Amino acid sequence: MMITHFQNKVITISYDLDQRMGIAVWNGFLNSLEFREAAEVCADLIEEHKLLLWLGDNRKLRAIRQADQDWFVAHIMPRLTIGTLRRNASVSSEDLFNRMAVEQIVKRADNLGDMVLNEFDDIEAAMAWLKEPLPALK
């Protein structure tokens, strides 16, 4: 059962403990404070519930400032790569500048550990990938 963990005008963060999955649905442009708070809430939720699967629904997310991209790579990516997250799916934004920002964040991410990132054009494909059986850890 999906439970809403956090919600404001720019993001809804939910999780399902049975599936060990979290979902962030982004909406619009976030200032630095909103972006960083939302990213921290996502990372905290993943760590608290030892989630394995994550879906970032970025379809309505707008551009991410360069300073926030740098902050995300420095502060959030390391938490994700050493945590329990195994699959991290994102649904591409309609906004070209957001797609470019996400691409840059992924390129700058060093060792992803056991986490696999994958980007999708639609939510159905992303959910299908997330629900595939997970391979055994190395």
ZADO-1210 file (C-alpha; in nm, 4 decimals, padded with zeros to 6 digits):
<atoms>
<atom x="00.0000" y="00.0000" z="00.0000" code="MET" pos="1"/>
<atom x="00.1379" y="00.3378" z="-00.1044" code="MET" pos="2"/>
<atom x="00.1722" y="00.5862" z="00.1834" code="ILE" pos="3"/>
<atom x="00.2289" y="00.9602" z="00.1356" code="THR" pos="4"/>
<atom x="00.5363" y="01.0542" z="00.3385" code="HIS" pos="5"/>
<atom x="00.5775" y="01.4220" z="00.2427" code="PHE" pos="6"/>
<atom x="00.3913" y="01.6645" z="00.0206" code="GLN" pos="7"/>
<atom x="00.4090" y="02.0305" z="-00.0702" code="ASN" pos="8"/>
<atom x="00.3365" y="02.2398" z="-00.3809" code="LYS" pos="9"/>
<atom x="00.6376" y="02.1020" z="-00.5719" code="VAL" pos="10"/>
<atom x="00.6742" y="01.7380" z="-00.4691" code="ILE" pos="11"/>
<atom x="00.4867" y="01.4363" z="-00.3376" code="THR" pos="12"/>
<atom x="00.6994" y="01.1616" z="-00.1823" code="ILE" pos="13"/>
<atom x="00.5377" y="00.8225" z="-00.1186" code="SER" pos="14"/>
<atom x="00.6514" y="00.4728" z="-00.0321" code="TYR" pos="15"/>
<atom x="00.5307" y="00.1137" z="-00.0194" code="ASP" pos="16"/>
<atom x="00.7023" y="-00.0994" z="00.2447" code="LEU" pos="17"/>
<atom x="00.5757" y="-00.4281" z="00.0961" code="ASP" pos="18"/>
<atom x="00.7537" y="-00.3497" z="-00.2317" code="GLN" pos="19"/>
<atom x="01.0370" y="-00.1563" z="-00.0575" code="ARG" pos="20"/>
<atom x="00.9796" y="00.1178" z="-00.3143" code="MET" pos="21"/>
<atom x="00.9645" y="00.4952" z="-00.2959" code="GLY" pos="22"/>
<atom x="00.8246" y="00.7436" z="-00.5471" code="ILE" pos="23"/>
<atom x="00.8905" y="01.1145" z="-00.5842" code="ALA" pos="24"/>
<atom x="00.6540" y="01.3061" z="-00.8125" code="VAL" pos="25"/>
<atom x="00.8103" y="01.6433" z="-00.8928" code="TRP" pos="26"/>
<atom x="00.6071" y="01.9396" z="-01.0142" code="ASN" pos="27"/>
<atom x="00.7388" y="02.2677" z="-01.1522" code="GLY" pos="28"/>
<atom x="01.0418" y="02.4761" z="-01.0683" code="PHE" pos="29"/>
<atom x="01.2002" y="02.4432" z="-00.7252" code="LEU" pos="30"/>
<atom x="01.4155" y="02.7079" z="-00.5662" code="ASN" pos="31"/>
<atom x="01.7350" y="02.5871" z="-00.3983" code="SER" pos="32"/>
<atom x="01.5778" y="02.5506" z="-00.0545" code="LEU" pos="33"/>
<atom x="01.2840" y="02.3481" z="-00.1909" code="GLU" pos="34"/>
<atom x="01.5066" y="02.1272" z="-00.4071" code="PHE" pos="35"/>
<atom x="01.7525" y="02.0515" z="-00.1291" code="ARG" pos="36"/>
<atom x="01.4819" y="01.9882" z="00.1293" code="GLU" pos="37"/>
<atom x="01.3009" y="01.7497" z="-00.1070" code="ALA" pos="38"/>
<atom x="01.6224" y="01.5648" z="-00.1956" code="ALA" pos="39"/>
<atom x="01.7082" y="01.5260" z="00.1749" code="GLU" pos="40"/>
<atom x="01.3587" y="01.3939" z="00.2519" code="VAL" pos="41"/>
<atom x="01.3944" y="01.1387" z="-00.0301" code="CYS" pos="42"/>
<atom x="01.7378" y="01.0225" z="00.0906" code="ALA" pos="43"/>
<atom x="01.6195" y="01.0063" z="00.4542" code="ASP" pos="44"/>
<atom x="01.3173" y="00.7959" z="00.3529" code="LEU" pos="45"/>
<atom x="01.5331" y="00.5551" z="00.1522" code="ILE" pos="46"/>
<atom x="01.7705" y="00.5129" z="00.4468" code="GLU" pos="47"/>
<atom x="01.5004" y="00.4897" z="00.7144" code="GLU" pos="48"/>
<atom x="01.3019" y="00.2157" z="00.5394" code="HIS" pos="49"/>
<atom x="01.5944" y="00.0502" z="00.3576" code="LYS" pos="50"/>
<atom x="01.4180" y="00.0895" z="00.0246" code="LEU" pos="51"/>
<atom x="01.5433" y="-00.1097" z="-00.2751" code="LEU" pos="52"/>
<atom x="01.3513" y="00.0647" z="-00.5528" code="LEU" pos="53"/>
<atom x="01.2999" y="00.4310" z="-00.6381" code="TRP" pos="54"/>
<atom x="01.0965" y="00.6090" z="-00.9026" code="LEU" pos="55"/>
<atom x="01.1554" y="00.9741" z="-00.9783" code="GLY" pos="56"/>
<atom x="00.8631" y="01.1026" z="-01.1817" code="ASP" pos="57"/>
<atom x="01.0326" y="01.4068" z="-01.3352" code="ASN" pos="58"/>
<atom x="00.7810" y="01.4715" z="-01.6129" code="ARG" pos="59"/>
<atom x="00.6740" y="01.8092" z="-01.4685" code="LYS" pos="60"/>
<atom x="01.0070" y="01.9010" z="-01.3057" code="LEU" pos="61"/>
<atom x="01.1713" y="02.2120" z="-01.4460" code="ARG" pos="62"/>
<atom x="01.5383" y="02.3110" z="-01.4656" code="ALA" pos="63"/>
<atom x="01.7754" y="02.2425" z="-01.1749" code="ILE" pos="64"/>
<atom x="02.0255" y="02.5185" z="-01.1018" code="ARG" pos="65"/>
<atom x="02.3941" y="02.4353" z="-01.1461" code="GLN" pos="66"/>
<atom x="02.4643" y="02.4990" z="-00.7765" code="ALA" pos="67"/>
<atom x="02.1890" y="02.2517" z="-00.6839" code="ASP" pos="68"/>
<atom x="02.3253" y="01.9935" z="-00.9266" code="GLN" pos="69"/>
<atom x="02.6682" y="02.0309" z="-00.7633" code="ASP" pos="70"/>
<atom x="02.5144" y="02.0008" z="-00.4167" code="TRP" pos="71"/>
<atom x="02.3173" y="01.6888" z="-00.5193" code="PHE" pos="72"/>
<atom x="02.6281" y="01.5167" z="-00.6582" code="VAL" pos="73"/>
<atom x="02.8293" y="01.6047" z="-00.3458" code="ALA" pos="74"/>
<atom x="02.5671" y="01.5350" z="-00.0766" code="HIS" pos="75"/>
<atom x="02.2929" y="01.3022" z="-00.2023" code="ILE" pos="76"/>
<atom x="02.4579" y="01.0720" z="-00.4568" code="MET" pos="77"/>
<atom x="02.7105" y="00.9359" z="-00.2031" code="PRO" pos="78"/>
<atom x="02.4238" y="00.8498" z="00.0334" code="ARG" pos="79"/>
<atom x="02.2375" y="00.6699" z="-00.2442" code="LEU" pos="80"/>
<atom x="02.5365" y="00.4723" z="-00.3693" code="THR" pos="81"/>
<atom x="02.6273" y="00.3278" z="-00.0287" code="ILE" pos="82"/>
<atom x="02.2688" y="00.2592" z="00.0742" code="GLY" pos="83"/>
<atom x="02.0209" y="-00.0180" z="00.0068" code="THR" pos="84"/>
<atom x="01.8829" y="00.1248" z="-00.3190" code="LEU" pos="85"/>
<atom x="01.9279" y="-00.1228" z="-00.6047" code="ARG" pos="86"/>
<atom x="01.7186" y="00.0303" z="-00.8846" code="ARG" pos="87"/>
<atom x="01.6639" y="00.3998" z="-00.9422" code="ASN" pos="88"/>
<atom x="01.4297" y="00.4801" z="-01.2313" code="ALA" pos="89"/>
<atom x="01.3511" y="00.8265" z="-01.3548" code="SER" pos="90"/>
<atom x="01.0852" y="00.9337" z="-01.5992" code="VAL" pos="91"/>
<atom x="01.2242" y="01.2066" z="-01.8241" code="SER" pos="92"/>
<atom x="01.1045" y="01.5619" z="-01.7837" code="SER" pos="93"/>
<atom x="00.9153" y="01.7448" z="-02.0545" code="GLU" pos="94"/>
<atom x="01.1618" y="02.0296" z="-01.9877" code="ASP" pos="95"/>
<atom x="01.4791" y="02.0164" z="-02.1980" code="LEU" pos="96"/>
<atom x="01.6847" y="02.1979" z="-01.9329" code="PHE" pos="97"/>
<atom x="01.5847" y="01.9476" z="-01.6673" code="ASN" pos="98"/>
<atom x="01.6772" y="01.6560" z="-01.8941" code="ARG" pos="99"/>
<atom x="02.0184" y="01.8155" z="-01.9490" code="MET" pos="100"/>
<atom x="02.0644" y="01.8701" z="-01.5732" code="ALA" pos="101"/>
<atom x="01.9752" y="01.5090" z="-01.4887" code="VAL" pos="102"/>
<atom x="02.2111" y="01.3867" z="-01.7602" code="GLU" pos="103"/>
<atom x="02.4932" y="01.5918" z="-01.6070" code="GLN" pos="104"/>
<atom x="02.4211" y="01.4616" z="-01.2558" code="ILE" pos="105"/>
<atom x="02.4311" y="01.1008" z="-01.3805" code="VAL" pos="106"/>
<atom x="02.7556" y="01.1603" z="-01.5738" code="LYS" pos="107"/>
<atom x="02.9203" y="01.3077" z="-01.2635" code="ARG" pos="108"/>
<atom x="02.8133" y="01.0252" z="-01.0336" code="ALA" pos="109"/>
<atom x="03.1159" y="00.8129" z="-00.9560" code="ASP" pos="110"/>
<atom x="03.0848" y="00.4541" z="-00.8412" code="ASN" pos="111"/>
<atom x="02.7145" y="00.3702" z="-00.8083" code="LEU" pos="112"/>
<atom x="02.7785" y="00.0641" z="-00.5923" code="GLY" pos="113"/>
<atom x="02.4906" y="-00.1830" z="-00.6264" code="ASP" pos="114"/>
<atom x="02.2510" y="00.0824" z="-00.7562" code="MET" pos="115"/>
<atom x="02.1510" y="00.0837" z="-01.1229" code="VAL" pos="116"/>
<atom x="02.0128" y="00.4031" z="-01.2773" code="LEU" pos="117"/>
<atom x="01.7779" y="00.3899" z="-01.5721" code="ASN" pos="118"/>
<atom x="01.5815" y="00.6620" z="-01.7503" code="GLU" pos="119"/>
<atom x="01.2441" y="00.6124" z="-01.9172" code="PHE" pos="120"/>
<atom x="01.0081" y="00.8096" z="-02.1369" code="ASP" pos="121"/>
<atom x="00.6954" y="00.6830" z="-01.9640" code="ASP" pos="122"/>
<atom x="00.5945" y="00.5766" z="-01.6163" code="ILE" pos="123"/>
<atom x="00.4634" y="00.2343" z="-01.7213" code="GLU" pos="124"/>
<atom x="00.8023" y="00.1266" z="-01.8589" code="ALA" pos="125"/>
<atom x="00.9777" y="00.2563" z="-01.5475" code="ALA" pos="126"/>
<atom x="00.7417" y="00.0666" z="-01.3165" code="MET" pos="127"/>
<atom x="00.7775" y="-00.2532" z="-01.5222" code="ALA" pos="128"/>
<atom x="01.1578" y="-00.2321" z="-01.4896" code="TRP" pos="129"/>
<atom x="01.1387" y="-00.1653" z="-01.1162" code="LEU" pos="130"/>
<atom x="00.9149" y="-00.4681" z="-01.0628" code="LYS" pos="131"/>
<atom x="01.1445" y="-00.7117" z="-01.2454" code="GLU" pos="132"/>
<atom x="01.3197" y="-00.9569" z="-01.0102" code="PRO" pos="133"/>
<atom x="01.6407" y="-00.8152" z="-00.8652" code="LEU" pos="134"/>
<atom x="01.9652" y="-00.9953" z="-00.9470" code="PRO" pos="135"/>
<atom x="02.1681" y="-01.1361" z="-00.6602" code="ALA" pos="136"/>
<atom x="02.4251" y="-00.9000" z="-00.5113" code="LEU" pos="137"/>
<atom x="02.7846" y="-00.9457" z="-00.6214" code="LYS" pos="138"/>
</atoms>
